[in-house]
Amino acid sequence: MRLVHPKKQQGKKIVVIVGAGFAGLNAAKALSTYPELYVILLDQKNHHLFQPLLYQVATAGLNPGDIAVPIRSQFSGNDNVEVHLGKITKVNLETQDIEGILEDRQVPYDYLILACGARDNYFAHPEWEQYAPGLKSLGQATEIRRRILSAFEEAENELNYENFQPLLTFIVVGGGPTGVELAGAIADISKTVLIRDFRRINPSQAKIILVEAGSRILGAFSEDISAKAKRDLEALGVEVRTGTRVEDINKAGVTINKELIPSKNIFWAAGVQSARLEFSKTVELDKGGRVKVMKDLSVPGFRDVFVIGDMAAVEMGDGKYVPGLAPAAIQQGKFIAKVIRADFQKRSRPEFKYLDKGIMATIGKNKAVLEANGLKMTGYLAWLAWLFIHVFYLVGFKNRIAVMLYWAWSYIFSKRGARLIIEKDNY
């Protein structure tokens, strides 16, 4: 059944946005101010998530509610936007409608914006996911938190040394910003936060291994910054193994270079790929599954369909692509509003120009690295900049205040306020 939206009958153009991440949310906010449009925002989750701080939830530094806001709350005072919870299964490019959000019904659109994000890439080994969860959602973050905290509790109860060591061996696969931040945070919680809370075990003796297939960690950074980050991690007690590929992951541990490292705590941060979505016609994808788009971020041959954020392969003109970073997604979301405005004004569409605001990663307390427009910064000043920028980009005043208070408390007292192991109850 094909629906005809009442707003369409009133003469408004219907804009359907799939995904409420940085790209989709900013597109919806920008387009909601256009009286000629009516926005339908769809997402599989009921919340917008600040992904750069997921590792803080995973390591008990923040609560899930500190980095997420209900999508509906962002548009409660805007009658030009409606929000739906559900999954899209197919995009019909010829008939201009989508399937999946409502059973046995197609939702038509005048403009379609796909901002479905990315998912973990296990490089043809999906069976590894059960042993090595990624870090893309609140569910994954709380699961990693459960595994980390449970490992110390189980070790406290363990009498057999052969069983003891795998419990306190933490392996992070992937040396990008997520992997580096997660490894550093695990080192911090084991060596400073939990040190006084156990009697039989010494949490500071936990073994943390960061595995990277490339020649160095933080490959997007310059070599000197990468080397500095490696030294900082090693100073925290993290063993950094570069040029090392994972050969197998199972319940016993991780096999690298034909060596099995026994571990009950393996976390995946080695790569992402675009979210999967079925199209009625073939669209060109890059090797990461991202949709190749035009300079106005539209799908070639379909000017009414746009792909933005982690789902889009956007060329920058020098053979490189726009990186999958929050600032890039925000810029793309706001840009779409300008494109559609140009259509209404019968002007030629602008071309997307990415404004590079730099890259950064935190390693631990008072330790971070930052590069932006030729500026390089490490140590305490980089850490302060990292704190300020991440608080600035958080959605919602309450979240900003909560995060600043949590971080101040944690900094002063070396405590983590979200150390809860949440299991499913069996009734």
NORWO-V757793 format. One record per residue. N is the residue number from 0. RES is the residue in one small letter. SS is DSSP state (h for helix, s for strand, l for the rest). PHI is phi in degrees with one decimal (999 if undefined). Layout:
n = (N & N)
res = (RES & RES)
ss = (SS & SS)
phi = (PHI & PHI)
//
This chain:
n = (0 & 1 & 2 & 3 & 4 & 5 & 6 & 7 & 8 & 9 & 10 & 11 & 12 & 13 & 14 & 15 & 16 & 17 & 18 & 19 & 20 & 21 & 22 & 23 & 24 & 25 & 26 & 27 & 28 & 29 & 30 & 31 & 32 & 33 & 34 & 35 & 36 & 37 & 38 & 39 & 40 & 41 & 42 & 43 & 44 & 45 & 46 & 47 & 48 & 49 & 50 & 51 & 52 & 53 & 54 & 55 & 56 & 57 & 58 & 59 & 60 & 61 & 62 & 63 & 64 & 65 & 66 & 67 & 68 & 69 & 70 & 71 & 72 & 73 & 74 & 75 & 76 & 77 & 78 & 79 & 80 & 81 & 82 & 83 & 84 & 85 & 86 & 87 & 88 & 89 & 90 & 91 & 92 & 93 & 94 & 95 & 96 & 97 & 98 & 99 & 100 & 101 & 102 & 103 & 104 & 105 & 106 & 107 & 108 & 109 & 110 & 111 & 112 & 113 & 114 & 115 & 116 & 117 & 118 & 119 & 120 & 121 & 122 & 123 & 124 & 125 & 126 & 127 & 128 & 129 & 130 & 131 & 132 & 133 & 134 & 135 & 136 & 137 & 138 & 139 & 140 & 141 & 142 & 143 & 144 & 145 & 146 & 147 & 148 & 149 & 150 & 151 & 152 & 153 & 154 & 155 & 156 & 157 & 158 & 159 & 160 & 161 & 162 & 163 & 164 & 165 & 166 & 167 & 168 & 169 & 170 & 171 & 172 & 173 & 174 & 175 & 176 & 177 & 178 & 179 & 180 & 181 & 182 & 183 & 184 & 185 & 186 & 187 & 188 & 189 & 190 & 191 & 192 & 193 & 194 & 195 & 196 & 197 & 198 & 199 & 200 & 201 & 202 & 203 & 204 & 205 & 206 & 207 & 208 & 209 & 210 & 211 & 212 & 213 & 214 & 215 & 216 & 217 & 218 & 219 & 220 & 221 & 222 & 223 & 224 & 225 & 226 & 227 & 228 & 229 & 230 & 231 & 232 & 233 & 234 & 235 & 236 & 237 & 238 & 239 & 240 & 241 & 242 & 243 & 244 & 245 & 246 & 247 & 248 & 249 & 250 & 251 & 252 & 253 & 254 & 255 & 256 & 257 & 258 & 259 & 260 & 261 & 262 & 263 & 264 & 265 & 266 & 267 & 268 & 269 & 270 & 271 & 272 & 273 & 274 & 275 & 276 & 277 & 278 & 279 & 280 & 281 & 282 & 283 & 284 & 285 & 286 & 287 & 288 & 289 & 290 & 291 & 292 & 293 & 294 & 295 & 296 & 297 & 298 & 299 & 300 & 301 & 302 & 303 & 304 & 305 & 306 & 307 & 308 & 309 & 310 & 311 & 312 & 313 & 314 & 315 & 316 & 317 & 318 & 319 & 320 & 321 & 322 & 323 & 324 & 325 & 326 & 327 & 328 & 329 & 330 & 331 & 332 & 333 & 334 & 335 & 336 & 337 & 338 & 339 & 340 & 341 & 342 & 343 & 344 & 345 & 346 & 347 & 348 & 349 & 350 & 351 & 352 & 353 & 354 & 355 & 356 & 357 & 358 & 359 & 360 & 361 & 362 & 363 & 364 & 365 & 366 & 367 & 368 & 369 & 370 & 371 & 372 & 373 & 374 & 375 & 376 & 377 & 378 & 379 & 380 & 381 & 382 & 383 & 384 & 385 & 386 & 387 & 388 & 389 & 390 & 391 & 392 & 393 & 394 & 395 & 396 & 397 & 398 & 399 & 400 & 401 & 402 & 403 & 404 & 405 & 406 & 407 & 408 & 409 & 410 & 411 & 412 & 413 & 414 & 415 & 416 & 417 & 418 & 419 & 420 & 421 & 422 & 423 & 424 & 425 & 426)
res = (m & r & l & v & h & p & k & k & q & q & g & k & k & i & v & v & i & v & g & a & g & f & a & g & l & n & a & a & k & a & l & s & t & y & p & e & l & y & v & i & l & l & d & q & k & n & h & h & l & f & q & p & l & l & y & q & v & a & t & a & g & l & n & p & g & d & i & a & v & p & i & r & s & q & f & s & g & n & d & n & v & e & v & h & l & g & k & i & t & k & v & n & l & e & t & q & d & i & e & g & i & l & e & d & r & q & v & p & y & d & y & l & i & l & a & c & g & a & r & d & n & y & f & a & h & p & e & w & e & q & y & a & p & g & l & k & s & l & g & q & a & t & e & i & r & r & r & i & l & s & a & f & e & e & a & e & n & e & l & n & y & e & n & f & q & p & l & l & t & f & i & v & v & g & g & g & p & t & g & v & e & l & a & g & a & i & a & d & i & s & k & t & v & l & i & r & d & f & r & r & i & n & p & s & q & a & k & i & i & l & v & e & a & g & s & r & i & l & g & a & f & s & e & d & i & s & a & k & a & k & r & d & l & e & a & l & g & v & e & v & r & t & g & t & r & v & e & d & i & n & k & a & g & v & t & i & n & k & e & l & i & p & s & k & n & i & f & w & a & a & g & v & q & s & a & r & l & e & f & s & k & t & v & e & l & d & k & g & g & r & v & k & v & m & k & d & l & s & v & p & g & f & r & d & v & f & v & i & g & d & m & a & a & v & e & m & g & d & g & k & y & v & p & g & l & a & p & a & a & i & q & q & g & k & f & i & a & k & v & i & r & a & d & f & q & k & r & s & r & p & e & f & k & y & l & d & k & g & i & m & a & t & i & g & k & n & k & a & v & l & e & a & n & g & l & k & m & t & g & y & l & a & w & l & a & w & l & f & i & h & v & f & y & l & v & g & f & k & n & r & i & a & v & m & l & y & w & a & w & s & y & i & f & s & k & r & g & a & r & l & i & i & e & k & d & n & y)
ss = (l & s & s & l & l & h & h & h & h & l & l & l & s & s & s & s & s & s & l & l & l & h & h & h & h & h & h & h & h & h & h & l & l & l & l & l & s & s & s & s & s & s & s & l & l & l & s & s & s & l & h & h & h & h & h & h & h & h & l & l & l & l & l & h & h & h & l & s & s & s & l & h & h & h & h & l & l & l & l & l & s & s & s & s & s & l & l & l & l & s & s & s & l & l & l & l & s & s & s & l & l & l & l & l & l & s & s & s & l & l & s & s & s & s & l & l & l & s & s & s & l & l & l & l & l & h & h & h & h & h & l & s & s & l & l & l & l & h & h & h & h & h & h & h & h & h & h & h & h & h & h & h & h & h & h & h & h & l & l & l & h & h & h & h & h & h & h & l & s & s & s & s & s & l & l & l & h & h & h & h & h & h & h & h & h & h & h & h & h & h & h & h & h & l & l & l & l & l & l & l & l & l & h & h & h & l & s & s & s & s & s & l & l & l & l & l & l & l & l & l & l & l & h & h & h & h & h & h & h & h & h & h & h & h & h & l & l & s & s & s & s & l & l & l & l & s & s & s & s & s & l & l & s & s & s & s & l & l & s & s & s & s & l & l & s & s & s & s & l & l & l & s & s & s & l & l & l & s & s & l & l & l & l & l & s & l & l & l & l & l & s & s & s & l & l & l & l & s & s & l & l & s & s & s & s & s & s & l & h & h & h & s & s & l & s & l & l & l & l & l & s & l & l & l & l & h & h & h & h & h & h & h & h & h & h & h & h & h & h & h & h & h & h & h & l & l & l & l & l & l & l & l & l & l & l & l & l & l & s & s & s & s & s & s & l & l & s & s & s & s & s & s & l & l & s & s & s & s & h & h & h & h & h & h & h & h & h & h & h & h & h & h & h & l & l & l & h & h & h & h & h & h & h & h & h & h & h & h & h & h & h & h & h & l & l & l & l & l & l & l & l & l & l & l & l & l & l)
phi = (999 & -98.7 & -83.4 & -115.4 & -70.3 & -55.1 & -66.8 & -64.6 & -66.5 & -86.3 & 94.5 & -87.7 & -81.7 & -95.4 & -109.2 & -101.7 & -115.7 & -105.7 & 109.6 & -118.3 & -78.4 & -58.9 & -69.7 & -64.5 & -64.4 & -70.2 & -64.2 & -63.3 & -64.0 & -68.1 & -75.7 & -66.8 & -86.5 & -88.1 & -65.9 & -77.3 & -115.1 & -130.5 & -102.0 & -113.0 & -106.2 & -120.3 & -156.0 & -72.8 & -111.1 & -91.4 & -133.2 & -89.3 & -115.2 & -89.1 & -60.4 & -57.5 & -107.0 & -60.2 & -62.2 & -67.8 & -68.9 & -63.6 & -111.5 & 69.6 & -82.5 & -138.0 & -85.3 & -54.1 & -68.2 & -76.5 & -121.1 & -139.9 & -132.9 & -61.2 & -61.3 & -58.9 & -63.8 & -77.1 & -130.7 & -62.3 & -101.8 & -118.6 & -77.4 & -93.2 & -133.0 & -122.7 & -117.4 & -129.5 & -100.6 & 166.5 & -113.3 & -87.4 & -106.0 & -156.9 & -112.5 & -94.4 & -69.5 & -72.2 & -94.0 & 55.1 & -150.8 & -121.2 & -121.6 & 118.1 & -70.0 & -125.4 & -60.0 & 60.3 & -136.4 & -110.9 & -103.3 & -77.0 & -142.4 & -92.9 & -131.3 & -124.8 & -119.0 & -100.2 & -136.9 & -82.1 & 80.1 & -130.7 & -132.9 & -65.5 & -112.6 & -97.7 & 50.8 & 70.1 & -128.2 & -62.5 & -67.1 & -73.3 & -59.1 & -64.8 & -96.1 & -134.7 & -64.8 & -86.3 & -137.4 & -125.2 & -142.5 & -63.8 & -60.8 & -66.3 & -62.5 & -69.3 & -68.6 & -62.9 & -58.8 & -60.5 & -66.6 & -63.6 & -67.8 & -64.6 & -60.5 & -67.3 & -65.0 & -66.3 & -64.1 & -60.5 & -91.8 & -86.1 & -102.7 & -89.0 & -62.5 & -61.1 & -86.7 & -69.6 & -62.6 & -60.6 & -67.9 & -106.4 & -109.3 & -111.7 & -117.8 & -109.3 & -98.9 & 118.0 & -105.4 & -80.2 & -55.2 & -62.7 & -63.6 & -63.4 & -65.8 & -66.9 & -61.8 & -63.7 & -69.4 & -64.0 & -60.9 & -64.1 & -67.8 & -78.0 & -100.1 & -126.1 & -87.9 & -90.9 & -57.3 & -98.6 & -98.4 & -119.9 & -111.8 & -92.2 & -112.5 & -112.9 & -56.8 & -66.7 & -85.9 & -59.5 & -100.7 & -116.9 & -120.8 & -107.5 & -109.2 & -132.1 & -71.7 & -74.9 & -74.7 & -154.9 & -77.8 & 50.0 & -62.9 & -76.0 & -90.8 & -67.4 & -63.9 & -68.9 & -68.6 & -59.7 & -64.3 & -63.6 & -62.1 & -62.3 & -64.0 & -64.3 & -63.5 & -64.6 & -66.0 & -82.8 & 97.3 & -85.5 & -86.9 & -101.8 & -115.1 & -100.5 & 60.8 & -128.1 & -100.1 & -76.3 & -98.1 & -162.2 & -134.1 & -147.0 & -65.2 & -81.7 & 150.3 & -118.6 & -105.3 & -132.9 & 51.8 & 64.3 & -109.1 & -88.0 & -102.1 & -62.3 & -161.2 & -101.1 & -133.9 & -120.7 & -127.4 & -102.7 & -141.4 & -94.5 & 166.0 & -131.8 & -140.2 & -63.1 & -60.4 & -84.4 & -152.5 & -85.3 & -111.7 & -70.4 & -127.8 & -66.9 & -117.4 & -76.8 & -118.3 & -89.6 & -65.9 & -91.1 & 82.3 & -80.1 & -80.8 & -76.9 & -118.4 & -78.7 & -66.1 & -94.4 & 71.2 & -89.8 & -76.1 & -52.0 & 89.5 & -138.0 & -69.1 & -92.4 & -119.1 & -119.8 & -126.2 & -137.5 & 74.6 & -66.0 & -84.3 & -106.6 & -100.6 & -110.2 & -73.6 & -103.1 & 97.3 & -114.4 & 85.0 & -99.1 & -115.7 & -58.9 & -69.4 & -82.1 & -116.7 & -57.1 & -58.8 & -65.4 & -63.2 & -61.9 & -60.7 & -67.3 & -60.8 & -69.6 & -64.0 & -56.5 & -61.0 & -67.8 & -64.2 & -67.8 & -60.1 & -61.6 & -61.3 & -63.8 & -88.9 & 56.1 & -105.5 & -67.4 & -72.5 & -73.3 & -105.0 & -71.2 & -120.4 & -79.7 & -97.0 & -73.6 & -100.1 & 95.0 & -132.5 & -153.8 & -155.2 & -99.4 & -110.9 & 179.1 & -58.9 & 68.2 & -130.1 & -160.0 & -132.0 & -148.4 & -135.8 & -156.8 & 51.1 & 87.3 & -82.4 & -121.2 & -144.1 & -137.0 & 75.9 & -64.4 & -64.3 & -64.3 & -64.4 & -62.5 & -62.0 & -59.8 & -59.3 & -61.9 & -64.6 & -69.4 & -66.7 & -60.2 & -82.9 & -61.5 & -87.7 & 102.5 & -61.4 & -59.5 & -63.5 & -61.9 & -64.4 & -61.3 & -65.0 & -62.2 & -66.7 & -60.0 & -64.7 & -63.3 & -62.2 & -64.6 & -65.1 & -74.1 & -107.1 & 52.7 & -121.1 & -121.9 & -88.6 & -119.4 & -85.1 & -112.4 & -95.4 & -108.2 & -107.1 & -73.8 & -79.0 & -105.8 & -106.7)
//
